[in-house]
Amino acid sequence: MKHSYDCKTCFNLLIDYLEGELDDEKRRKIEEHLKTCGPCINYFQTYEKTTKLLKTLQEQEASVPKSTQDRIKDFVLKEISDSR
């Protein structure tokens, strides 16, 4: 049995994880991965801070264009691929 996920799987489950929408097994596998993967820890922390900031900006009627969101996602996926 696999004890934790790889970086790409964690990245794909990130939003559900941060919003507490994963079942216990998936959450445990992500947390196991985060114990040993510095790049994912940094990304998760940065993503969490960024989403909080974006929520604040949305309250002030600001928005991030979809194209910018897509470029950020593509950049992070490339960084994860390059770090492995």
Secondary structure, DSSP 8 states (H G I E B T S, - for coil): ---S--HHHHHHHHHHHHTT-S-HHHHHHHHHHHTT-HHHHHHHHHHHHHHHHHHHHHHTT----HHHHHHHHHHHHHHHHHH-
